[in-house]
């Protein structure tokens, strides 16, 4: 398991956008992203830094490994 970098919510949003996740709506400081054909949504807080546990959960929900996500950055 590789160590995840510390990234912002904006950087995470850009990375997920590269694999066809798109912004659906924004609720407060959280951007809700969807992918066509999936019922799953990603709720990405637009904070300066995402905590490692939250980032790992977002990556898992998107169906990626940490290594695949790091390549998207």
CHARMM internal coordinates of N, CA and C (Angstrom, degrees):
IC EDIT
DIST 1 N 1 CA 1.4363
DIST 1 CA 1 C 1.5239
ANGL 1 N 1 CA 1 C 107.98
DIST 1 C 2 N 1.3149
ANGL 1 CA 1 C 2 N 116.79
DIHE 1 N 1 CA 1 C 2 N 124.12
DIST 2 N 2 CA 1.4528
ANGL 1 C 2 N 2 CA 118.85
DIHE 1 CA 1 C 2 N 2 CA -176.86
DIST 2 CA 2 C 1.5236
ANGL 2 N 2 CA 2 C 110.78
DIHE 1 C 2 N 2 CA 2 C -88.68
DIST 2 C 3 N 1.2916
ANGL 2 CA 2 C 3 N 114.08
DIHE 2 N 2 CA 2 C 3 N 155.39
DIST 3 N 3 CA 1.4551
ANGL 2 C 3 N 3 CA 121.56
DIHE 2 CA 2 C 3 N 3 CA -178.79
DIST 3 CA 3 C 1.5260
ANGL 3 N 3 CA 3 C 109.18
DIHE 2 C 3 N 3 CA 3 C -77.19
DIST 3 C 4 N 1.3113
ANGL 3 CA 3 C 4 N 116.45
DIHE 3 N 3 CA 3 C 4 N 131.42
DIST 4 N 4 CA 1.4583
ANGL 3 C 4 N 4 CA 120.96
DIHE 3 CA 3 C 4 N 4 CA -178.75
DIST 4 CA 4 C 1.5273
ANGL 4 N 4 CA 4 C 110.59
DIHE 3 C 4 N 4 CA 4 C -84.13
DIST 4 C 5 N 1.3271
ANGL 4 CA 4 C 5 N 117.26
DIHE 4 N 4 CA 4 C 5 N 141.90
DIST 5 N 5 CA 1.4616
ANGL 4 C 5 N 5 CA 119.71
DIHE 4 CA 4 C 5 N 5 CA 176.24
DIST 5 CA 5 C 1.5306
ANGL 5 N 5 CA 5 C 109.98
DIHE 4 C 5 N 5 CA 5 C -74.55
DIST 5 C 6 N 1.3127
ANGL 5 CA 5 C 6 N 116.11
DIHE 5 N 5 CA 5 C 6 N 159.86
DIST 6 N 6 CA 1.4586
ANGL 5 C 6 N 6 CA 120.57
DIHE 5 CA 5 C 6 N 6 CA 175.06
DIST 6 CA 6 C 1.5217
ANGL 6 N 6 CA 6 C 106.80
DIHE 5 C 6 N 6 CA 6 C -85.25
DIST 6 C 7 N 1.3277
ANGL 6 CA 6 C 7 N 116.29
DIHE 6 N 6 CA 6 C 7 N 117.35
DIST 7 N 7 CA 1.4619
ANGL 6 C 7 N 7 CA 120.47
DIHE 6 CA 6 C 7 N 7 CA -177.93
DIST 7 CA 7 C 1.5264
ANGL 7 N 7 CA 7 C 109.94
DIHE 6 C 7 N 7 CA 7 C -130.15
DIST 7 C 8 N 1.3178
ANGL 7 CA 7 C 8 N 115.46
DIHE 7 N 7 CA 7 C 8 N 164.33
DIST 8 N 8 CA 1.4640
ANGL 7 C 8 N 8 CA 120.89
DIHE 7 CA 7 C 8 N 8 CA 178.44
DIST 8 CA 8 C 1.5268
ANGL 8 N 8 CA 8 C 109.72
DIHE 7 C 8 N 8 CA 8 C -88.24
DIST 8 C 9 N 1.3150
ANGL 8 CA 8 C 9 N 115.26
DIHE 8 N 8 CA 8 C 9 N 169.27
DIST 9 N 9 CA 1.4578
ANGL 8 C 9 N 9 CA 120.25
DIHE 8 CA 8 C 9 N 9 CA 176.07
DIST 9 CA 9 C 1.5204
ANGL 9 N 9 CA 9 C 111.47
DIHE 8 C 9 N 9 CA 9 C -63.57
DIST 9 C 10 N 1.3266
ANGL 9 CA 9 C 10 N 116.42
DIHE 9 N 9 CA 9 C 10 N -35.09
DIST 10 N 10 CA 1.4675
ANGL 9 C 10 N 10 CA 121.10
DIHE 9 CA 9 C 10 N 10 CA 179.42
DIST 10 CA 10 C 1.5315
ANGL 10 N 10 CA 10 C 110.66
DIHE 9 C 10 N 10 CA 10 C -64.93
DIST 10 C 11 N 1.3329
ANGL 10 CA 10 C 11 N 116.95
DIHE 10 N 10 CA 10 C 11 N -41.50
DIST 11 N 11 CA 1.4719
ANGL 10 C 11 N 11 CA 120.83
DIHE 10 CA 10 C 11 N 11 CA 178.52
DIST 11 CA 11 C 1.5287
ANGL 11 N 11 CA 11 C 110.80
DIHE 10 C 11 N 11 CA 11 C -66.09
DIST 11 C 12 N 1.3305
ANGL 11 CA 11 C 12 N 116.65
DIHE 11 N 11 CA 11 C 12 N -39.16
DIST 12 N 12 CA 1.4669
ANGL 11 C 12 N 12 CA 120.40
DIHE 11 CA 11 C 12 N 12 CA 178.24
DIST 12 CA 12 C 1.5266
ANGL 12 N 12 CA 12 C 110.25
DIHE 11 C 12 N 12 CA 12 C -64.65
DIST 12 C 13 N 1.3276
ANGL 12 CA 12 C 13 N 116.48
DIHE 12 N 12 CA 12 C 13 N -40.93
DIST 13 N 13 CA 1.4667
ANGL 12 C 13 N 13 CA 121.25
DIHE 12 CA 12 C 13 N 13 CA 178.48
DIST 13 CA 13 C 1.5248
ANGL 13 N 13 CA 13 C 110.74
DIHE 12 C 13 N 13 CA 13 C -60.27
DIST 13 C 14 N 1.3299
ANGL 13 CA 13 C 14 N 117.25
DIHE 13 N 13 CA 13 C 14 N -44.07
DIST 14 N 14 CA 1.4703
ANGL 13 C 14 N 14 CA 121.46
DIHE 13 CA 13 C 14 N 14 CA 178.95
DIST 14 CA 14 C 1.5239
ANGL 14 N 14 CA 14 C 110.87
DIHE 13 C 14 N 14 CA 14 C -62.25
DIST 14 C 15 N 1.3344
ANGL 14 CA 14 C 15 N 116.81
DIHE 14 N 14 CA 14 C 15 N -42.25
DIST 15 N 15 CA 1.4665
ANGL 14 C 15 N 15 CA 120.69
DIHE 14 CA 14 C 15 N 15 CA -178.82
DIST 15 CA 15 C 1.5304
ANGL 15 N 15 CA 15 C 110.82
DIHE 14 C 15 N 15 CA 15 C -64.58
DIST 15 C 16 N 1.3267
ANGL 15 CA 15 C 16 N 117.88
DIHE 15 N 15 CA 15 C 16 N -45.39
DIST 16 N 16 CA 1.4644
ANGL 15 C 16 N 16 CA 120.53
DIHE 15 CA 15 C 16 N 16 CA 179.67
DIST 16 CA 16 C 1.5248
ANGL 16 N 16 CA 16 C 111.32
DIHE 15 C 16 N 16 CA 16 C -67.43
DIST 16 C 17 N 1.3249
ANGL 16 CA 16 C 17 N 117.36
DIHE 16 N 16 CA 16 C 17 N -30.78
DIST 17 N 17 CA 1.4717
ANGL 16 C 17 N 17 CA 120.83
DIHE 16 CA 16 C 17 N 17 CA 177.84
DIST 17 CA 17 C 1.5237
ANGL 17 N 17 CA 17 C 111.63
DIHE 16 C 17 N 17 CA 17 C -63.28
DIST 17 C 18 N 1.3208
ANGL 17 CA 17 C 18 N 117.10
DIHE 17 N 17 CA 17 C 18 N -29.12
DIST 18 N 18 CA 1.4665
ANGL 17 C 18 N 18 CA 121.52
DIHE 17 CA 17 C 18 N 18 CA -179.75
DIST 18 CA 18 C 1.5293
ANGL 18 N 18 CA 18 C 112.07
DIHE 17 C 18 N 18 CA 18 C -66.52
DIST 18 C 19 N 1.3265
ANGL 18 CA 18 C 19 N 117.22
DIHE 18 N 18 CA 18 C 19 N -21.59
DIST 19 N 19 CA 1.4692
ANGL 18 C 19 N 19 CA 119.96
DIHE 18 CA 18 C 19 N 19 CA 179.92
DIST 19 CA 19 C 1.5311
ANGL 19 N 19 CA 19 C 110.60
DIHE 18 C 19 N 19 CA 19 C -114.19
DIST 19 C 20 N 1.3238
ANGL 19 CA 19 C 20 N 115.12
DIHE 19 N 19 CA 19 C 20 N 37.35
DIST 20 N 20 CA 1.4654
ANGL 19 C 20 N 20 CA 124.18
DIHE 19 CA 19 C 20 N 20 CA 169.96
DIST 20 CA 20 C 1.5245
ANGL 20 N 20 CA 20 C 115.98
DIHE 19 C 20 N 20 CA 20 C 72.54
DIST 20 C 21 N 1.3258
ANGL 20 CA 20 C 21 N 118.93
DIHE 20 N 20 CA 20 C 21 N 18.72
DIST 21 N 21 CA 1.4530
ANGL 20 C 21 N 21 CA 120.48
DIHE 20 CA 20 C 21 N 21 CA 168.97
DIST 21 CA 21 C 1.5220
ANGL 21 N 21 CA 21 C 105.26
DIHE 20 C 21 N 21 CA 21 C -84.96
DIST 21 C 22 N 1.3244
ANGL 21 CA 21 C 22 N 117.36
DIHE 21 N 21 CA 21 C 22 N 138.89
DIST 22 N 22 CA 1.4597
ANGL 21 C 22 N 22 CA 120.05
DIHE 21 CA 21 C 22 N 22 CA -178.03
DIST 22 CA 22 C 1.5326
ANGL 22 N 22 CA 22 C 110.09
DIHE 21 C 22 N 22 CA 22 C -129.57
DIST 22 C 23 N 1.3488
ANGL 22 CA 22 C 23 N 116.16
DIHE 22 N 22 CA 22 C 23 N 150.01
DIST 23 N 23 CA 1.4689
ANGL 22 C 23 N 23 CA 119.55
DIHE 22 CA 22 C 23 N 23 CA 178.01
DIST 23 CA 23 C 1.5241
ANGL 23 N 23 CA 23 C 110.30
DIHE 22 C 23 N 23 CA 23 C -65.74
DIST 23 C 24 N 1.3063
ANGL 23 CA 23 C 24 N 116.96
DIHE 23 N 23 CA 23 C 24 N 127.54
DIST 24 N 24 CA 1.4576
ANGL 23 C 24 N 24 CA 122.42
DIHE 23 CA 23 C 24 N 24 CA -179.86
DIST 24 CA 24 C 1.5290
ANGL 24 N 24 CA 24 C 110.42
DIHE 23 C 24 N 24 CA 24 C -97.63
DIST 24 C 25 N 1.3412
ANGL 24 CA 24 C 25 N 115.38
DIHE 24 N 24 CA 24 C 25 N -46.60
DIST 25 N 25 CA 1.4621
ANGL 24 C 25 N 25 CA 120.68
DIHE 24 CA 24 C 25 N 25 CA 178.65
DIST 25 CA 25 C 1.5255
ANGL 25 N 25 CA 25 C 108.29
DIHE 24 C 25 N 25 CA 25 C -164.70
DIST 25 C 26 N 1.3255
ANGL 25 CA 25 C 26 N 115.36
DIHE 25 N 25 CA 25 C 26 N 171.04
DIST 26 N 26 CA 1.4536
ANGL 25 C 26 N 26 CA 119.87
DIHE 25 CA 25 C 26 N 26 CA 176.34
DIST 26 CA 26 C 1.5162
ANGL 26 N 26 CA 26 C 108.37
DIHE 25 C 26 N 26 CA 26 C -125.93
DIST 26 C 27 N 1.3200
ANGL 26 CA 26 C 27 N 115.73
DIHE 26 N 26 CA 26 C 27 N 132.14
DIST 27 N 27 CA 1.4571
ANGL 26 C 27 N 27 CA 122.27
DIHE 26 CA 26 C 27 N 27 CA 178.23
DIST 27 CA 27 C 1.5220
ANGL 27 N 27 CA 27 C 106.69
DIHE 26 C 27 N 27 CA 27 C -120.87
DIST 27 C 28 N 1.3148
ANGL 27 CA 27 C 28 N 116.78
DIHE 27 N 27 CA 27 C 28 N 104.29
DIST 28 N 28 CA 1.4634
ANGL 27 C 28 N 28 CA 120.52
DIHE 27 CA 27 C 28 N 28 CA -176.59
DIST 28 CA 28 C 1.5155
ANGL 28 N 28 CA 28 C 109.88
DIHE 27 C 28 N 28 CA 28 C 63.51
DIST 28 C 29 N 1.3280
ANGL 28 CA 28 C 29 N 116.89
DIHE 28 N 28 CA 28 C 29 N -124.07
DIST 29 N 29 CA 1.4635
ANGL 28 C 29 N 29 CA 120.53
DIHE 28 CA 28 C 29 N 29 CA -179.60
DIST 29 CA 29 C 1.5277
ANGL 29 N 29 CA 29 C 112.32
DIHE 28 C 29 N 29 CA 29 C -94.92
DIST 29 C 30 N 1.3327
ANGL 29 CA 29 C 30 N 117.42
DIHE 29 N 29 CA 29 C 30 N 8.06
DIST 30 N 30 CA 1.4651
ANGL 29 C 30 N 30 CA 121.53
DIHE 29 CA 29 C 30 N 30 CA -178.00
DIST 30 CA 30 C 1.5241
ANGL 30 N 30 CA 30 C 111.58
DIHE 29 C 30 N 30 CA 30 C -107.22
DIST 30 C 31 N 1.3203
ANGL 30 CA 30 C 31 N 115.74
DIHE 30 N 30 CA 30 C 31 N 126.91
DIST 31 N 31 CA 1.4585
ANGL 30 C 31 N 31 CA 121.95
DIHE 30 CA 30 C 31 N 31 CA 176.36
DIST 31 CA 31 C 1.5274
ANGL 31 N 31 CA 31 C 107.60
DIHE 30 C 31 N 31 CA 31 C -94.53
DIST 31 C 32 N 1.3164
ANGL 31 CA 31 C 32 N 116.63
DIHE 31 N 31 CA 31 C 32 N 125.96
DIST 32 N 32 CA 1.4624
ANGL 31 C 32 N 32 CA 122.16
DIHE 31 CA 31 C 32 N 32 CA -179.83
DIST 32 CA 32 C 1.5235
ANGL 32 N 32 CA 32 C 107.63
DIHE 31 C 32 N 32 CA 32 C -97.35
DIST 32 C 33 N 1.3441
ANGL 32 CA 32 C 33 N 116.44
DIHE 32 N 32 CA 32 C 33 N 121.62
DIST 33 N 33 CA 1.4601
ANGL 32 C 33 N 33 CA 121.19
DIHE 32 CA 32 C 33 N 33 CA -179.02
DIST 33 CA 33 C 1.5230
ANGL 33 N 33 CA 33 C 109.77
DIHE 32 C 33 N 33 CA 33 C -112.15
DIST 33 C 34 N 1.3321
ANGL 33 CA 33 C 34 N 115.67
DIHE 33 N 33 CA 33 C 34 N 147.28
DIST 34 N 34 CA 1.4681
ANGL 33 C 34 N 34 CA 122.47
DIHE 33 CA 33 C 34 N 34 CA 178.42
DIST 34 CA 34 C 1.5139
ANGL 34 N 34 CA 34 C 109.40
DIHE 33 C 34 N 34 CA 34 C -129.68
DIST 34 C 35 N 1.3134
ANGL 34 CA 34 C 35 N 115.53
DIHE 34 N 34 CA 34 C 35 N 163.63
DIST 35 N 35 CA 1.4573
ANGL 34 C 35 N 35 CA 122.47
DIHE 34 CA 34 C 35 N 35 CA 173.80
DIST 35 CA 35 C 1.5195
ANGL 35 N 35 CA 35 C 107.04
DIHE 34 C 35 N 35 CA 35 C -130.37
DIST 35 C 36 N 1.3132
ANGL 35 CA 35 C 36 N 115.75
DIHE 35 N 35 CA 35 C 36 N 132.29
DIST 36 N 36 CA 1.4611
ANGL 35 C 36 N 36 CA 120.69
DIHE 35 CA 35 C 36 N 36 CA -176.92
DIST 36 CA 36 C 1.5325
ANGL 36 N 36 CA 36 C 110.03
DIHE 35 C 36 N 36 CA 36 C -57.74
DIST 36 C 37 N 1.3207
ANGL 36 CA 36 C 37 N 116.23
DIHE 36 N 36 CA 36 C 37 N 132.23
DIST 37 N 37 CA 1.4531
ANGL 36 C 37 N 37 CA 121.66
DIHE 36 CA 36 C 37 N 37 CA 178.21
DIST 37 CA 37 C 1.5211
ANGL 37 N 37 CA 37 C 114.38
DIHE 36 C 37 N 37 CA 37 C 90.85
DIST 37 C 38 N 1.3300
ANGL 37 CA 37 C 38 N 118.21
DIHE 37 N 37 CA 37 C 38 N -6.11
DIST 38 N 38 CA 1.4650
ANGL 37 C 38 N 38 CA 121.74
DIHE 37 CA 37 C 38 N 38 CA 179.30
DIST 38 CA 38 C 1.5234
ANGL 38 N 38 CA 38 C 110.24
DIHE 37 C 38 N 38 CA 38 C -116.26
DIST 38 C 39 N 1.3199
ANGL 38 CA 38 C 39 N 116.46
DIHE 38 N 38 CA 38 C 39 N 146.73
DIST 39 N 39 CA 1.4618
ANGL 38 C 39 N 39 CA 120.74
DIHE 38 CA 38 C 39 N 39 CA 176.33
DIST 39 CA 39 C 1.5264
ANGL 39 N 39 CA 39 C 111.47
DIHE 38 C 39 N 39 CA 39 C -87.72
DIST 39 C 40 N 1.3134
ANGL 39 CA 39 C 40 N 116.72
DIHE 39 N 39 CA 39 C 40 N -12.59
DIST 40 N 40 CA 1.4605
ANGL 39 C 40 N 40 CA 122.18
DIHE 39 CA 39 C 40 N 40 CA -176.76
DIST 40 CA 40 C 1.5263
ANGL 40 N 40 CA 40 C 110.10
DIHE 39 C 40 N 40 CA 40 C -75.42
DIST 40 C 41 N 1.3367
ANGL 40 CA 40 C 41 N 116.34
DIHE 40 N 40 CA 40 C 41 N 140.74
DIST 41 N 41 CA 1.4577
ANGL 40 C 41 N 41 CA 121.14
DIHE 40 CA 40 C 41 N 41 CA 172.25
DIST 41 CA 41 C 1.5231
ANGL 41 N 41 CA 41 C 108.40
DIHE 40 C 41 N 41 CA 41 C -120.10
DIST 41 C 42 N 1.3129
ANGL 41 CA 41 C 42 N 115.80
DIHE 41 N 41 CA 41 C 42 N 154.17
DIST 42 N 42 CA 1.4574
ANGL 41 C 42 N 42 CA 121.79
DIHE 41 CA 41 C 42 N 42 CA 174.43
DIST 42 CA 42 C 1.5192
ANGL 42 N 42 CA 42 C 107.61
DIHE 41 C 42 N 42 CA 42 C -110.73
DIST 42 C 43 N 1.3033
ANGL 42 CA 42 C 43 N 117.72
DIHE 42 N 42 CA 42 C 43 N 127.54
DIST 43 N 43 CA 1.4608
ANGL 42 C 43 N 43 CA 122.70
DIHE 42 CA 42 C 43 N 43 CA 177.67
DIST 43 CA 43 C 1.5258
ANGL 43 N 43 CA 43 C 107.36
DIHE 42 C 43 N 43 CA 43 C -105.22
DIST 43 C 44 N 1.3263
ANGL 43 CA 43 C 44 N 116.06
DIHE 43 N 43 CA 43 C 44 N 104.65
DIST 44 N 44 CA 1.4621
ANGL 43 C 44 N 44 CA 120.99
DIHE 43 CA 43 C 44 N 44 CA -174.06
DIST 44 CA 44 C 1.5242
ANGL 44 N 44 CA 44 C 109.62
DIHE 43 C 44 N 44 CA 44 C -107.53
DIST 44 C 45 N 1.3458
ANGL 44 CA 44 C 45 N 117.88
DIHE 44 N 44 CA 44 C 45 N 114.06
DIST 45 N 45 CA 1.4588
ANGL 44 C 45 N 45 CA 119.43
DIHE 44 CA 44 C 45 N 45 CA 177.13
DIST 45 CA 45 C 1.5311
ANGL 45 N 45 CA 45 C 109.61
DIHE 44 C 45 N 45 CA 45 C -69.21
DIST 45 C 46 N 1.3093
ANGL 45 CA 45 C 46 N 116.66
DIHE 45 N 45 CA 45 C 46 N 137.70
DIST 46 N 46 CA 1.4567
ANGL 45 C 46 N 46 CA 120.88
DIHE 45 CA 45 C 46 N 46 CA -178.70
DIST 46 CA 46 C 1.5291
ANGL 46 N 46 CA 46 C 109.71
DIHE 45 C 46 N 46 CA 46 C -91.87
DIST 46 C 47 N 1.3235
ANGL 46 CA 46 C 47 N 115.73
DIHE 46 N 46 CA 46 C 47 N 58.96
DIST 47 N 47 CA 1.4618
ANGL 46 C 47 N 47 CA 122.79
DIHE 46 CA 46 C 47 N 47 CA 179.72
DIST 47 CA 47 C 1.5235
ANGL 47 N 47 CA 47 C 109.84
DIHE 46 C 47 N 47 CA 47 C -98.07
DIST 47 C 48 N 1.3240
ANGL 47 CA 47 C 48 N 115.64
DIHE 47 N 47 CA 47 C 48 N 169.81
DIST 48 N 48 CA 1.4635
ANGL 47 C 48 N 48 CA 120.16
DIHE 47 CA 47 C 48 N 48 CA 179.83
DIST 48 CA 48 C 1.5217
ANGL 48 N 48 CA 48 C 111.40
DIHE 47 C 48 N 48 CA 48 C -64.39
DIST 48 C 49 N 1.3280
ANGL 48 CA 48 C 49 N 116.93
DIHE 48 N 48 CA 48 C 49 N -40.99
DIST 49 N 49 CA 1.4683
ANGL 48 C 49 N 49 CA 120.98
DIHE 48 CA 48 C 49 N 49 CA 180.00
DIST 49 CA 49 C 1.5245
ANGL 49 N 49 CA 49 C 109.66
DIHE 48 C 49 N 49 CA 49 C -133.61
DIST 49 C 50 N 1.3289
ANGL 49 CA 49 C 50 N 115.56
DIHE 49 N 49 CA 49 C 50 N 137.53
DIST 50 N 50 CA 1.4621
ANGL 49 C 50 N 50 CA 120.54
DIHE 49 CA 49 C 50 N 50 CA 173.50
DIST 50 CA 50 C 1.5217
ANGL 50 N 50 CA 50 C 107.95
DIHE 49 C 50 N 50 CA 50 C -96.26
DIST 50 C 51 N 1.3026
ANGL 50 CA 50 C 51 N 116.70
DIHE 50 N 50 CA 50 C 51 N 136.53
DIST 51 N 51 CA 1.4629
ANGL 50 C 51 N 51 CA 120.14
DIHE 50 CA 50 C 51 N 51 CA 178.40
DIST 51 CA 51 C 1.5257
ANGL 51 N 51 CA 51 C 109.00
DIHE 50 C 51 N 51 CA 51 C -69.24
DIST 51 C 52 N 1.3333
ANGL 51 CA 51 C 52 N 117.49
DIHE 51 N 51 CA 51 C 52 N 147.09
DIST 52 N 52 CA 1.4696
ANGL 51 C 52 N 52 CA 120.99
DIHE 51 CA 51 C 52 N 52 CA -175.97
DIST 52 CA 52 C 1.5260
ANGL 52 N 52 CA 52 C 114.20
DIHE 51 C 52 N 52 CA 52 C -57.07
DIST 52 C 53 N 1.3248
ANGL 52 CA 52 C 53 N 118.00
DIHE 52 N 52 CA 52 C 53 N -38.86
DIST 53 N 53 CA 1.4633
ANGL 52 C 53 N 53 CA 120.53
DIHE 52 CA 52 C 53 N 53 CA -179.79
DIST 53 CA 53 C 1.5207
ANGL 53 N 53 CA 53 C 112.22
DIHE 52 C 53 N 53 CA 53 C -64.55
DIST 53 C 54 N 1.3250
ANGL 53 CA 53 C 54 N 116.41
DIHE 53 N 53 CA 53 C 54 N -40.76
DIST 54 N 54 CA 1.4639
ANGL 53 C 54 N 54 CA 120.94
DIHE 53 CA 53 C 54 N 54 CA 178.44
DIST 54 CA 54 C 1.5258
ANGL 54 N 54 CA 54 C 110.35
DIHE 53 C 54 N 54 CA 54 C -66.85
DIST 54 C 55 N 1.3238
ANGL 54 CA 54 C 55 N 116.69
DIHE 54 N 54 CA 54 C 55 N -43.87
DIST 55 N 55 CA 1.4624
ANGL 54 C 55 N 55 CA 120.40
DIHE 54 CA 54 C 55 N 55 CA 179.75
DIST 55 CA 55 C 1.5279
ANGL 55 N 55 CA 55 C 110.63
DIHE 54 C 55 N 55 CA 55 C -62.07
DIST 55 C 56 N 1.3234
ANGL 55 CA 55 C 56 N 117.03
DIHE 55 N 55 CA 55 C 56 N -42.91
DIST 56 N 56 CA 1.4681
ANGL 55 C 56 N 56 CA 120.91
DIHE 55 CA 55 C 56 N 56 CA 178.69
DIST 56 CA 56 C 1.5366
ANGL 56 N 56 CA 56 C 110.57
DIHE 55 C 56 N 56 CA 56 C -62.15
DIST 56 C 57 N 1.3370
ANGL 56 CA 56 C 57 N 118.03
DIHE 56 N 56 CA 56 C 57 N -38.95
DIST 57 N 57 CA 1.4679
ANGL 56 C 57 N 57 CA 122.32
DIHE 56 CA 56 C 57 N 57 CA 178.17
DIST 57 CA 57 C 1.5261
ANGL 57 N 57 CA 57 C 110.72
DIHE 56 C 57 N 57 CA 57 C -65.97
DIST 57 C 58 N 1.3298
ANGL 57 CA 57 C 58 N 118.06
DIHE 57 N 57 CA 57 C 58 N -42.14
DIST 58 N 58 CA 1.4643
ANGL 57 C 58 N 58 CA 121.34
DIHE 57 CA 57 C 58 N 58 CA 178.27
DIST 58 CA 58 C 1.5292
ANGL 58 N 58 CA 58 C 110.57
DIHE 57 C 58 N 58 CA 58 C -62.26
DIST 58 C 59 N 1.3286
ANGL 58 CA 58 C 59 N 115.91
DIHE 58 N 58 CA 58 C 59 N -42.02
DIST 59 N 59 CA 1.4657
ANGL 58 C 59 N 59 CA 121.00
DIHE 58 CA 58 C 59 N 59 CA 179.83
DIST 59 CA 59 C 1.5311
ANGL 59 N 59 CA 59 C 109.93
DIHE 58 C 59 N 59 CA 59 C -63.57
DIST 59 C 60 N 1.3289
ANGL 59 CA 59 C 60 N 116.37
DIHE 59 N 59 CA 59 C 60 N -43.91
DIST 60 N 60 CA 1.4700
ANGL 59 C 60 N 60 CA 120.88
DIHE 59 CA 59 C 60 N 60 CA 179.58
DIST 60 CA 60 C 1.5286
ANGL 60 N 60 CA 60 C 110.75
DIHE 59 C 60 N 60 CA 60 C -63.86
DIST 60 C 61 N 1.3399
ANGL 60 CA 60 C 61 N 116.98
DIHE 60 N 60 CA 60 C 61 N -43.91
DIST 61 N 61 CA 1.4670
ANGL 60 C 61 N 61 CA 120.90
DIHE 60 CA 60 C 61 N 61 CA 179.53
DIST 61 CA 61 C 1.5253
ANGL 61 N 61 CA 61 C 111.86
DIHE 60 C 61 N 61 CA 61 C -62.92
DIST 61 C 62 N 1.3361
ANGL 61 CA 61 C 62 N 116.83
DIHE 61 N 61 CA 61 C 62 N -31.10
DIST 62 N 62 CA 1.4671
ANGL 61 C 62 N 62 CA 121.07
DIHE 61 CA 61 C 62 N 62 CA 179.48
DIST 62 CA 62 C 1.5271
ANGL 62 N 62 CA 62 C 111.60
DIHE 61 C 62 N 62 CA 62 C -79.95
DIST 62 C 63 N 1.3335
ANGL 62 CA 62 C 63 N 117.32
DIHE 62 N 62 CA 62 C 63 N -7.06
DIST 63 N 63 CA 1.4656
ANGL 62 C 63 N 63 CA 120.87
DIHE 62 CA 62 C 63 N 63 CA 178.42
DIST 63 CA 63 C 1.5110
ANGL 63 N 63 CA 63 C 113.45
DIHE 62 C 63 N 63 CA 63 C 81.74
DIST 63 C 64 N 1.3265
ANGL 63 CA 63 C 64 N 116.86
DIHE 63 N 63 CA 63 C 64 N 27.02
DIST 64 N 64 CA 1.4665
ANGL 63 C 64 N 64 CA 121.58
DIHE 63 CA 63 C 64 N 64 CA -179.31
DIST 64 CA 64 C 1.5205
ANGL 64 N 64 CA 64 C 110.42
DIHE 63 C 64 N 64 CA 64 C -112.84
DIST 64 C 65 N 1.3202
ANGL 64 CA 64 C 65 N 115.23
DIHE 64 N 64 CA 64 C 65 N 165.92
DIST 65 N 65 CA 1.4583
ANGL 64 C 65 N 65 CA 121.12
DIHE 64 CA 64 C 65 N 65 CA 168.59
DIST 65 CA 65 C 1.5258
ANGL 65 N 65 CA 65 C 106.81
DIHE 64 C 65 N 65 CA 65 C -99.95
DIST 65 C 66 N 1.3247
ANGL 65 CA 65 C 66 N 116.21
DIHE 65 N 65 CA 65 C 66 N 165.76
DIST 66 N 66 CA 1.4663
ANGL 65 C 66 N 66 CA 120.22
DIHE 65 CA 65 C 66 N 66 CA 179.05
DIST 66 CA 66 C 1.5268
ANGL 66 N 66 CA 66 C 110.54
DIHE 65 C 66 N 66 CA 66 C -60.64
DIST 66 C 67 N 1.3294
ANGL 66 CA 66 C 67 N 117.15
DIHE 66 N 66 CA 66 C 67 N -39.33
DIST 67 N 67 CA 1.4655
ANGL 66 C 67 N 67 CA 121.20
DIHE 66 CA 66 C 67 N 67 CA -179.27
DIST 67 CA 67 C 1.5287
ANGL 67 N 67 CA 67 C 111.15
DIHE 66 C 67 N 67 CA 67 C -64.35
DIST 67 C 68 N 1.3366
ANGL 67 CA 67 C 68 N 116.50
DIHE 67 N 67 CA 67 C 68 N -42.02
DIST 68 N 68 CA 1.4716
ANGL 67 C 68 N 68 CA 120.46
DIHE 67 CA 67 C 68 N 68 CA 178.71
DIST 68 CA 68 C 1.5256
ANGL 68 N 68 CA 68 C 110.59
DIHE 67 C 68 N 68 CA 68 C -63.77
DIST 68 C 69 N 1.3285
ANGL 68 CA 68 C 69 N 116.38
DIHE 68 N 68 CA 68 C 69 N -40.13
DIST 69 N 69 CA 1.4601
ANGL 68 C 69 N 69 CA 119.92
DIHE 68 CA 68 C 69 N 69 CA -179.86
DIST 69 CA 69 C 1.5278
ANGL 69 N 69 CA 69 C 111.03
DIHE 68 C 69 N 69 CA 69 C -66.42
DIST 69 C 70 N 1.3225
ANGL 69 CA 69 C 70 N 116.98
DIHE 69 N 69 CA 69 C 70 N -42.56
DIST 70 N 70 CA 1.4678
ANGL 69 C 70 N 70 CA 120.72
DIHE 69 CA 69 C 70 N 70 CA -179.35
DIST 70 CA 70 C 1.5244
ANGL 70 N 70 CA 70 C 110.43
DIHE 69 C 70 N 70 CA 70 C -60.13
DIST 70 C 71 N 1.3294
ANGL 70 CA 70 C 71 N 117.99
DIHE 70 N 70 CA 70 C 71 N -36.36
DIST 71 N 71 CA 1.4692
ANGL 70 C 71 N 71 CA 121.27
DIHE 70 CA 70 C 71 N 71 CA 177.88
DIST 71 CA 71 C 1.5260
ANGL 71 N 71 CA 71 C 111.81
DIHE 70 C 71 N 71 CA 71 C -64.64
DIST 71 C 72 N 1.3381
ANGL 71 CA 71 C 72 N 117.52
DIHE 71 N 71 CA 71 C 72 N -27.01
DIST 72 N 72 CA 1.4678
ANGL 71 C 72 N 72 CA 121.31
DIHE 71 CA 71 C 72 N 72 CA -179.93
DIST 72 CA 72 C 1.5268
ANGL 72 N 72 CA 72 C 112.68
DIHE 71 C 72 N 72 CA 72 C -75.48
DIST 72 C 73 N 1.3344
ANGL 72 CA 72 C 73 N 116.81
DIHE 72 N 72 CA 72 C 73 N -20.84
DIST 73 N 73 CA 1.4729
ANGL 72 C 73 N 73 CA 120.23
DIHE 72 CA 72 C 73 N 73 CA -176.72
DIST 73 CA 73 C 1.5024
ANGL 73 N 73 CA 73 C 113.36
DIHE 72 C 73 N 73 CA 73 C -70.51
END
COOR INIT
IC SEED 1 N 1 CA 1 C
IC BUILD
